[in-house]
Structure formats: structure tokens, C-alpha cells
Amino acid sequence: MGSEVAEMANSCNLLPCFVSLQEHAYPADELMPLTCRGRVRGQEPSRGDVDDALGKFSLTLIDTLDTLVVLNKTKEFEEAVKKVIKDVNLDNDIVVSVFETNIRVLGGLLGGHSVAIMLKEKGEYMQWYNGELLHMAKELGYKLLPAFNTTSGLPYPRVNLKFGVRHPEARTGTETDTCTACAGTLILEFAALSRFTGTSIFEEYARKALDFIWEKRQRSSNLVGVTINIHTGDWVRKDSGVGAGIDSYYEYLLKAYVLLGDDSFLERFNTHYDAIMRYISQPPLLLDVHIHKPMLNARTWMDSLLAFFPGLQVLKGDIRPAIETHEMLYQVIKKHNFLPEAFTTDFRVHWAQHPLRPEFAESTYFLYKATGDPYYLEVGKTLIENLNKYARVPCGFAAMKDVRTGSHEDRMDSFFLAEMFKYLYLLFADKEDMIFDIEDYIFTTEAHLLPLWLSTTNQTISKKNTTTEYTELDDSNFDWTCPNTQILFPNDPMFAQSIREPLKNVVDKSCPRGISRAEESLGSGPKPPLRARDFMASNPEHLEILKKMGVSLIHLKDGRVQLVQHAVQAASSLDAEDGLRFMQEMIELSSQQQKEQQLPPRAVQIVSHPFFGRVVLTAGPAQFGMDLSKHKTRGFVATIKPYNGCSEITNPEAVKEKIALMQRGQCMFAEKARNIQKAGAIGGIVIDDNEGSSSDTAPLFQMAGDGKNTDDITIPMLFLFNKEGNIILDAIREYEAVEVLLSDKAKDRGKISGYLYKFSFHLCPGTIVSIFSALHCKRLSLTKLPSDIFGTQKERHNCYNYFAYLRRSGYHEK
């Protein structure tokens, strides 16, 4: 399987990554895999904070350097390093995230330097290398230091690479808040930079930030919040978990102890870990709580970033809860093919995106190393198959816009190559597949490799224990603080399976509501509190319960009712907690009811050459016409005249039995639908007339009716934003005949394979035999193919373009 991961990398021209960037995107920060071009900040629609990772410094190339060496691509690594040294500029007038730049770029440069000096020492490669990547890392480190110019020592969340912070031209420095992970995920890279260079200031600054967060923890619970004021140290968001906003803070406390050997980091981690397992861990779930009221859940959903936590538990040696949470996450993946960005406690999709995050693969790797259980190899195989089946597109792997429909986003973050490929390859690699011992390194949160010998090098910082007021803990919980990565359970190979077994159907079964901690404390006392789903405003008994919980009912003039809670008016502190829980449930219920009034997104899947179902576009639904959840529509597309579709169609012969393309504007959507239906179209796609609009940045758009009865409209209608619509229009210009599938979700590509051969043979007569006989004959059970057919010049030209696509997609290697 290790070779399959490497094949997955090679077959689509993504690794060596600099080849892909040179062909499609270099020197841009990221590759846009649907449109086969580079993402340059300022030239694409803004995606908000996501774009803060982009600094015009060839992000993906730097982030992928040590991955090349892990996959034994040493020649390509050497060329990539030369390209980084020659071309990358770190002095750009651009505002970037301190956190993302640290873990991806500084970490990438340090990881590249670490493996470069290892290769040079072996004597075959990198003999010319003289620490150039380290010099760049030091330059970048100094550019990040102005962010630490605060009274607390916590860094500003953003910095201008050229002008720093609070400079008249910096365009940053007015922020007051940062996330805990943003300020607490610096110590590995900054300490490594200090140890490599002998310059202590970087490690000093990172330690000061960690010290401040520790001092500001909530003392009664030993938890930290998600967001903190960088000037005052006040918690802005007081919910606490192990997912987004906090995750890597905990990770870096434990790994800082491993890399630097400072006991204070281990003591802090153990204190936090005890609180996590006491309050947040509700096996197999990990639910956010309030730092001041840790017995009270802060939300009813989990985000995908917490998938790293089982891997961290393995490093800590707490295997049982790691297996439980990992298995729960795997069941969610089997249900949706990927881990949604967020899902509820009853495993419904909360946020449907999936940007190809690697955290679950990371935990799978560490669990396999800890248990030796081949089950985790099967899990890895599922991940690889899903990536190839659902995310692979002509120029790479595309993020999932919606795991429910299978639609894509024109996005491939650098962490996909930096982490996903690395962990999957290492999961299946044998020792002889590796050119160095991976056990000599520790992984950063971006999976960059830092050598463990740094713990004894340039110890310019005294190991002063600044940790105070530790909670007295049960030492038995820490027996496996730093477990050996060999099998932990050699005498019980069924250990992991026995833990997984009760959870194998946890997602498919409807989960009963667990008893809350407050209810547990009540024992056989009062009845459980009123649930939001059962509440009736006309029920006197319900109103009495609300009053006891400090919740009052206000009747508004328009007939609606408003609920307000005042905790001080509750009968007791437990009743006040019940009231807060009831209010949260009511908000969730109201939000869910609003969502149910909206139609879900639909999918436009391009099934013709050279896409064959690989490209899936997120489409907005119509509140009229055919229901695509019950019926699919497949056909070739045709542009109508007039293009706005607001009058009788003048080219009905071109539209008949086809899916009509038209532009938004100048009349109602229902009028467009009626006009193309009259012309004989079997469906319609409306393309936004707002130049540059994209589903990447805009919310889902639904086409409303015209206020009249629309039962006469029987064809399906979908809406595409301008960027997605142009993908279809560009395909028409290049290939003329473009066939699409309109559906509620993408169709399995395997079901399109019959069409793949049929179209290919028609497109490339004669010559196609030599290519496709090996590729598809066995699958289609064809015993003989005609070879005496010769095509026209136009057909041969199309065939040439098609073969070029095949080469880009890696079919020649198969």
C-alpha cells in the first residue's frame, strides 16, 4: 500500500510538487485543482481569514519539502530546495497569519533544513548545501518577532512581512484577540530555530507566550478558553474543547517536553489532560464545555480538527479513549466518505465542507504504530480509496464543498501535501522503504520533521520551572507519558478490537440522549428539566418549570413569544444550569427549523471527456421544477439564444433534448424555465452574471418562483455562480460536446466507466485501442476491439488533447 500512496502522489503530477506548480501554478502559494492554475492572493475573490496563510512565498512548495524526502524523492527534493533558495521572497508587503506562517513556512524551512543536513551527512545528495534554508528561516523568524510587541507577550494574530505591526503601512496591529492555539503553537518551531542558530530570542518569546496562557487558565477547572485578549489576558470566548482554536496548544505542551526535555511542559500538559478527561471527554465524544462551569456543555456539535486528539493520546500513552474516539470518527467517515468540518452529537452534518484535512490520517498512523493492529491499515486504505474516488480531479485533489453532494471546491491547501501524503505513506511504509529513521524526529503540528538531538544543542534557555499551582494528580494516569512506538500490547492482539466492537454501529444507530451531569447529581430527586423539543407555551406546567429555571416568557405584539433567562431568578444553581441548557437547546432547535426550510445544495457533475465525473460543481437549487433528490437528469449542454432566456428561444434545434445554459438577470427564473421547456430542453443551468462570484465565498443561492403556480415547470433548474459556470463554458470552447449530470449528489465514477470507454473510442478511433485495451478491456469484458478505423483531422486533434489529459492524470503509468 505504501507504493499506492506514492502512486497516488505521482499519477496526478502532484509529487514532485514543484513539477505541478511549474506546470500549473508556480510560483503561486497554492494550486487550484479545478481550474488548473495558481492561487495568487489579491487576484482571486477573498476567502477571508483563510487567505491569511498566503504570503506570496510559494507556500505549497515550502510546506512539502520534507514530504519529498519521506517519499524517497531525494532528487526532486534537491531541485525543490534550489528553487526555494533562488525564487522565494520573504520581504513582501503582505499581511499574513503569524500562526499559519509559523507552522507552514517557518516549519517547512526548518523541516527542509533538517532532512537536508541528514542527506548531506549520508554523502550522496545535498553536498552543496550550506544551511541556506536555515538562513531563510532565521530571516522569517525575525519578521515574525514584531507581532510579540505586546505587554502580555502573546503575539498579534497577524503581521506584515515587510512592515511588521502598527507601522503606518502595516495595515495590521489593531487586533485585540487571538486564539489560544494561535499563541500557543510556536514553541517547537521557535525553539528549533534558536537551537539550530544559537540565537535564543525566538525560544524566549515562544516560552513567554506559553507562560502567559498557563497563568491565565481557569484555576478551578484547569481549562483554557478558545479566544484571549492579547493585552489584558481576559478570556473572550470562554468555551473549551480540544478542537479548533485550542487543539495544537495542548499538542505543543507535550511535544515541547519531548523535544526540549523541560519537565514544566509535561506538568502543564498533565494538568490540562486531567481536566480534559474529567470534563470534555464523554467517550467516544469530545464536547466543548464552559471553562467556569465545566459540567455544562457549550455546544452540541464537534469540529473535525479534534480528530488529531487520538494521536496525541497515543503519544501520551492513554490508548483506550484514543481507540474509542478514533472509531467514532471512522464511523462518521464511512457514512459521509469524509469527515465533515462539523457534525452533531447524533452524527448529522453540521458544516458540510471538507478541505482534505489530515488529522484523522495522523491519528490512524499513530494508533497503528501503538497497537500494530492491521485494522488501521484497512482504515488507511479506505482513506486512500475515498481520496481517489471522490476528491481526485484532473489537476490534483479538490476539497469537498459539501460531503453530502460530493461537490468540489477549487482548493487544495498546502497541508494536504505536507501532512496527508506523509502520514498515509508512513502508515504503509516498511523500514526498508525509508532512507532514514523516522524515530529520530518529532512531528510538528504541520507534520514537519525536527530532530530529537536538538534537546541537547545550544541550550541557551535555562530550564526554569515557572509552572505554579499544579493540581494534585493521580500519578497512575501518567505511567505511559512517552510510550515506545512499538506495540504496546504484545500479549493481547485483540485489545484494540475489544474496545472498538461496542462502537462499530454508533453512527448508524439512533443515539439515545445521555443523562446530563446535572441530572446525575440530582439522583432520584426532582424530575429531569423540560426539553426544548417538548415545550408548549400554552402548557401551565411547562411555564412553571421555566420559572423555576429562571426563564421568563414575553409575549410580543406580533403574536410571537420571546424567552429570556435570568440565572439569579432561578430556584437554585442547578436549576440555573438547566435553564441555560434549555435556552441552548431552543436556539439549536430554532436554527435547525430554519435550515429545514431551505433546500440542500445540488450538484452539476461533468461526465464527458476529459472529466469523466471528476469535476463536481456546487449548484443552487430551485424552488420549482423536478425534484433532483428523486430523479436525475443527464444530457449535453447547449447555450441558448437569447442568452438571458427571457423571451422565446430562437435556436430551439440546438436546445432540444439538451440542458440549456443561460445567464441570470432581466426576468424571473421561472420565466426562463418556461421558455427553455417550451423549446424542448430537458433541464436548465442559470449562470450568475456577477463577474467573479463563486460558491467558495458566497452562501448557497436558491432560485425562487415568480409568486404564481409553478406546477407547469417539470424540468430541473440549477444555479451556478460565475466561476463555476465558466468552468462549463470553458469546457464547451475546448471540447464542444460537454455532457453533465444534474443531481442531488455526485454519481459514483465507477458507474460512469462504461461511458468512459464508449466516448473514448468514438473520440479517438484506431489509436485508442493501444491505450484503452489494457486499461478498460478487462473491466468491460471486451474480447476484441476494431483497429481499422481512422478518424478525421478534427477527431485526431481531440484525441491528441485527450491523451495529453491522460498523461496529466497518470493513466500512462497504469
Buried (B, 14 or more C-beta within 10 A) or exposed (E): BBEBBBBBBBBBBBBBBBBBBEEBBBBBBBBBBBBBBBBBBEEBBEBEEBBBBBBBBBBBBBBBBBBBBBBBBBEBBBBBBBBBEEEBEBEBEBBBBBBBBBBBBBBBBBBBBBBBBBBBEEEEBBEEBEBBBBBBBBEBBBBBBBBBBBEBBBBBBBBBBBBBBEEEEBBBBEEBBBBBBBBBBBBBBBBBBBBBBEBBBBBBBBBBBBBBBBBBBBEEBBBBBBBBBBEEBEBBBBBBBBBBBBBBBBBBBBBBBBBBBBEBBBBBBBBBBBBBBBBBBEBBBBBBBBBBBBBBBBBBBBBBBBBBBBBBBBBBBBBEBBBBBBBBBBBBBBBBBBBBBBBBBEBEBBBBBBBBBBBBBBBBBBBBBBBBBEBBBEBBBBBBEBBBBBBBBBBBBBBBBBBBBBBBBBBBBBBBBBBBBBBBBBBBBEEEBBBBEBEEBBBBBBBBBBBEEBBEEBBBBEEEEEBEEEEEBEEEBBEBBEBEBEBBBEEEEEBBBEBBEEBEEBBEEEEEEEEBBBBEEBEEEBEEBBEBEEBEEEEEEBBEBBBBBBBBBEEEEEEEEEBEBEBEBBBEEBBBBBBBBBBBBBEBBEEEEEEEEEBBBBBBBBBBBBBBBBBBBBBBBBBBBBEBEEEBBBBBBBBBBBBBBBEEBEBBEBBBEBBBBBBBBBBBBBBBBBBBBEBBBBBBBBBBBEEEBBBBBBEBBBBEBBEEEBEEBEBBBBBBBBBBBBBBBEBBEEBEBBBBBBBBBBBEBEEBBEBBBEBBBBBBBBBBBEBBBEBBBEEEEEEEBEEEBEBEEEBBEBBEBBBEBBEBBBBEEE
